[in-house]
Amino acid sequence: MSETREPQVGLLGLGSIGQHYCVNLLNRFPSVLVFDRDPGRLRAGAEMGAERVASLGELGERCDFVVVSLPNPAAVRQALGGDQGLLASARRGAIVVDTSTVSPEANIEMYEQARARGVGYLDAPVSGGEPLEAGVDGAKAASVTFMVGGDEHVFDKATPIFDALGKFWFHLGPAGSGSVVKLISNLCSGIQLLVAAEAFALGAACGFSAERLIEVFERTDARSYIMTDYVVPRLKRGDVEPGFSVDLQVKDHRLAEALAHDHTVPLPFNALALQTWQRLRADGRGGRDIADSSYFMTQQINRELGRVGDRA
């Protein structure tokens, strides 16, 4: 790309995270091109001030950087790979910053396809980086942490993108490294969130409201980032609309399970967590935010005991 002009930035995916990326990219760059297969999301992107493009091909042809935010490995492979994917049309020297949480294998496949076409590819999944800005809140506040795999010289060139969308970024090694660390991070957070949910459920069984427990837990060893920065704010707001959905959490635990299998590492707590998240899906809660686990467990307890109380 020319050093005398602003780079043309594109965004693929305008979901719960991507819509906030769109706003933050528009705050930093004079022009942002967007594409999503959902016409409603695409209209929303245009209303934010972005320019809609008609196809993946047009997005690839016109952009110096493309930020990707898609839900799973299949979606990434379909959108980026093959003769009809983004990489097939991307201009030589362009850089794809893939923030999707997928398998390291999918990242390596996309990296190899990109390299064969003279395109840079970084796997750069994100996680919350600042207090009270976990998950979608971090994407909105542009304070997320990027865990990045790929060529270091490409990583260095992508700094303007990271700076527009987040607050911290770490180059962790070759392609796939970012996703490995992200899966380990989400393994921790997914299990910790269920621990918090169990605590509130047990508190309900003992007659304590969530509000009372929150007041205490914020000053005890029960305090954790996932509790104070993710679960508690949503409990206080009564907010179970998806920021990070149960379906996505299940996907990440499954990817962590596959990664552990490849490295012959037993993950018994991950297996238990996956079973619990699957119970929420079976109850029709797959599209809700993962904080809904606290409501779900507490409501089960209250139904079984036939009471809701709060001890002084």
C-alpha positions in Angstrom: 0.0 0.0 0.0 1.1 3.6 -0.6 2.8 5.4 2.3 1.2 8.7 1.3 -2.5 7.8 1.7 -4.7 6.4 4.4 -5.2 2.7 4.1 -8.5 1.4 3.0 -10.0 -0.7 5.8 -12.7 -3.3 5.4 -14.8 -5.3 7.9 -16.2 -8.7 7.3 -18.9 -9.6 9.9 -21.3 -7.2 11.7 -22.5 -9.4 14.5 -22.5 -8.6 18.2 -18.7 -7.8 18.2 -18.4 -6.7 14.6 -20.9 -3.9 14.9 -18.7 -2.3 17.6 -15.6 -2.8 15.5 -17.4 -0.9 12.7 -18.0 2.2 15.0 -14.4 2.2 16.3 -12.9 1.8 12.8 -15.0 4.7 11.6 -13.7 6.8 14.5 -10.1 6.2 13.3 -10.2 5.8 9.5 -11.8 8.0 6.9 -13.5 5.1 5.1 -14.6 1.6 6.1 -16.1 -0.9 3.7 -18.3 -3.6 5.2 -19.8 -6.9 4.1 -22.1 -9.3 5.9 -24.4 -12.0 4.4 -27.2 -10.7 6.6 -28.9 -7.7 4.8 -30.1 -6.3 8.1 -26.7 -6.1 9.6 -25.3 -4.7 6.3 -28.0 -1.9 6.5 -27.0 -1.2 10.1 -23.4 -0.8 9.0 -24.4 1.7 6.4 -26.4 3.6 8.9 -23.2 3.9 11.1 -21.5 5.5 8.2 -19.7 2.6 6.5 -19.9 1.8 2.8 -21.6 -1.4 1.9 -20.0 -3.6 -0.7 -21.8 -6.2 -2.8 -19.5 -9.2 -2.3 -16.5 -10.7 -0.7 -14.7 -10.2 -3.9 -15.2 -6.5 -3.9 -14.2 -6.3 -0.3 -10.9 -8.1 -1.0 -10.2 -6.1 -4.2 -10.6 -2.7 -2.6 -9.0 -3.1 0.9 -5.5 -2.8 2.4 -6.7 -4.3 5.7 -9.7 -6.5 6.3 -10.9 -7.2 9.8 -12.8 -10.4 10.1 -15.3 -11.2 12.9 -17.1 -14.5 12.3 -18.6 -17.1 14.7 -16.9 -20.4 14.0 -14.3 -22.3 11.9 -16.8 -23.3 9.2 -17.8 -19.7 8.7 -14.2 -18.6 8.4 -13.3 -21.3 6.0 -16.3 -20.5 3.8 -15.8 -16.8 3.8 -12.0 -16.7 3.4 -11.0 -19.9 1.6 -11.4 -21.4 -1.8 -11.9 -19.8 -5.2 -14.8 -17.7 -4.1 -13.5 -16.6 -0.7 -12.0 -13.3 0.3 -8.4 -14.4 0.0 -8.9 -15.3 -3.7 -9.6 -11.7 -4.5 -7.5 -9.9 -1.9 -4.9 -7.5 -3.4 -1.2 -8.5 -3.0 0.3 -7.0 0.1 -3.1 -6.7 1.9 -3.5 -7.9 5.5 -6.4 -9.9 6.9 -6.8 -9.5 10.7 -9.0 -12.4 11.7 -10.5 -11.8 15.2 -12.7 -14.8 15.1 -12.2 -17.5 17.8 -11.6 -20.7 15.8 -9.4 -23.7 15.7 -5.6 -23.2 15.2 -5.9 -25.7 12.3 -8.4 -23.3 10.5 -6.0 -20.4 11.1 -3.1 -22.3 9.6 -5.1 -23.2 6.6 -6.1 -19.6 6.0 -2.5 -18.4 6.6 -1.2 -20.8 4.0 -3.8 -19.8 1.4 -3.1 -16.1 2.1 0.7 -16.5 1.9 0.3 -18.3 -1.5 -1.5 -15.2 -2.8 0.9 -12.7 -1.3 -1.5 -11.7 1.4 -0.8 -11.3 5.1 -2.9 -13.2 7.6 -3.1 -12.9 11.4 -5.2 -14.9 13.7 -6.0 -12.2 16.3 -8.9 -13.3 18.6 -9.8 -11.0 21.5 -10.7 -10.9 25.1 -11.7 -8.3 27.6 -8.8 -6.1 28.7 -10.0 -3.5 31.2 -12.2 -3.5 34.4 -15.9 -3.7 33.7 -15.2 -4.0 30.0 -15.3 -7.8 29.4 -16.7 -9.4 26.3 -18.8 -7.1 24.1 -18.3 -4.2 26.5 -14.6 -4.3 25.7 -15.2 -4.3 22.0 -17.5 -1.3 22.4 -15.0 0.5 24.5 -12.0 -0.4 22.2 -10.2 -1.8 25.2 -9.9 -5.5 24.2 -6.7 -7.6 24.2 -5.5 -9.2 21.0 -3.8 -12.5 21.1 -2.0 -12.7 17.7 -0.4 -15.5 15.6 1.3 -15.0 12.3 4.4 -13.4 10.7 5.9 -10.7 13.0 6.5 -8.2 10.2 2.8 -8.5 9.3 1.9 -8.0 13.0 4.0 -4.8 13.1 2.2 -3.4 10.0 -1.3 -4.1 11.6 -0.6 -1.9 14.6 -3.0 0.8 13.4 -5.9 -1.8 13.4 -5.1 -3.0 16.8 -4.8 0.5 18.1 -8.2 1.4 16.7 -10.0 -1.6 18.2 -8.2 -2.4 21.4 -5.7 -1.5 24.1 -3.3 -4.4 24.3 -1.9 -6.7 21.6 0.6 -9.6 21.9 2.5 -11.4 19.1 2.6 -15.0 20.4 4.2 -16.9 17.5 3.4 -18.4 14.1 -0.1 -18.8 12.6 -2.5 -20.5 15.1 -0.7 -19.2 18.2 -3.3 -16.5 18.9 -6.2 -19.0 18.8 -4.3 -21.5 21.0 -3.9 -18.8 23.8 -7.5 -17.6 23.3 -8.9 -21.1 23.7 -6.9 -21.5 26.9 -8.2 -18.1 28.1 -11.8 -19.0 27.3 -11.4 -22.4 29.0 -10.5 -20.5 32.2 -13.3 -17.9 31.9 -15.9 -20.5 30.9 -15.2 -22.6 34.0 -14.9 -19.6 36.3 -18.2 -18.2 35.1 -20.0 -21.5 36.0 -18.3 -21.5 39.4 -19.8 -18.0 40.0 -23.2 -19.3 38.8 -23.1 -22.2 41.2 -22.3 -19.9 44.0 -25.3 -17.7 43.3 -27.5 -20.8 43.0 -26.3 -22.2 46.3 -26.9 -18.7 47.8 -30.5 -18.8 46.5 -31.0 -22.2 48.1 -29.8 -20.8 51.4 -32.1 -17.8 51.2 -29.7 -15.1 50.0 -30.4 -12.8 47.1 -27.8 -12.3 44.4 -27.6 -8.6 45.4 -26.7 -9.5 49.0 -24.1 -12.0 47.8 -22.6 -9.5 45.3 -22.1 -7.0 48.2 -20.1 -9.5 50.1 -18.3 -11.3 47.3 -16.8 -8.0 46.0 -14.8 -7.9 49.3 -13.9 -11.6 49.7 -11.7 -14.2 48.0 -14.7 -15.2 45.8 -13.9 -12.1 43.8 -12.7 -12.8 40.3 -12.5 -10.9 37.0 -15.2 -13.0 35.4 -17.5 -12.5 38.4 -17.0 -8.8 39.0 -16.5 -7.7 35.4 -18.9 -9.9 33.5 -21.5 -11.7 35.7 -22.2 -9.1 38.3 -22.8 -6.1 35.9 -25.3 -8.3 33.9 -27.0 -9.5 37.0 -27.5 -6.0 38.2 -28.9 -4.9 34.8 -31.0 -8.1 34.4 -29.3 -8.4 31.0 -29.2 -11.8 29.3 -29.3 -10.6 25.7 -26.3 -12.2 23.9 -23.1 -10.4 24.0 -21.2 -13.7 24.1 -23.8 -16.4 23.7 -24.0 -19.9 25.3 -23.7 -21.4 21.8 -20.4 -19.6 21.3 -19.2 -20.8 24.7 -20.0 -24.4 23.8 -18.1 -24.0 20.6 -15.0 -22.7 22.5 -15.1 -25.5 25.0 -15.3 -28.0 22.2 -12.3 -26.4 20.5 -10.4 -26.5 23.7 -11.3 -30.2 24.1 -9.9 -30.9 20.6 -6.7 -28.9 21.3 -6.2 -30.8 24.5 -6.8 -34.1 22.7 -4.1 -33.2 20.2 -1.6 -32.6 23.0 -2.8 -35.6 25.2 -3.7 -33.2 28.1 -6.7 -34.3 30.2 -9.2 -31.5 30.9 -11.8 -32.9 33.4 -13.1 -29.5 34.4 -13.6 -28.5 30.8 -15.6 -31.7 30.3 -17.9 -30.8 33.2 -18.2 -27.2 32.0 -19.2 -28.4 28.5 -21.9 -30.7 30.0 -23.3 -27.8 32.0 -23.4 -25.4 29.0 -25.1 -28.1 27.0 -27.8 -28.3 29.6 -28.5 -24.6 29.0 -28.7 -25.2 25.3 -31.1 -28.1 25.9 -33.3 -25.7 27.9 -33.5 -23.4 24.8 -31.0 -20.9 26.1 -28.2 -21.3 23.5 -28.8 -17.8 22.1 -28.6 -16.0 25.5 -25.6 -14.5 27.1 -23.4 -16.8 29.1 -24.3 -14.7 32.2 -27.8 -16.4 31.9 -26.2 -19.5 33.6 -26.5 -17.6 36.9 -30.2 -17.0 36.3 -30.8 -20.6 35.0 -29.2 -22.3 38.0 -30.8 -19.9 40.5 -34.3 -20.3 39.0 -33.9 -24.1 39.1 -33.1 -23.9 42.8 -36.0 -21.5 43.5 -38.5 -23.7 41.6 -37.3 -26.8 43.4 -37.5 -25.2 46.8 -40.6 -23.1 46.0 -39.2 -20.0 47.5 -37.2 -16.9 46.9 -35.7 -15.2 50.0 -33.1 -13.0 51.5 -31.6 -13.5 54.9 -30.5 -10.5 56.8 
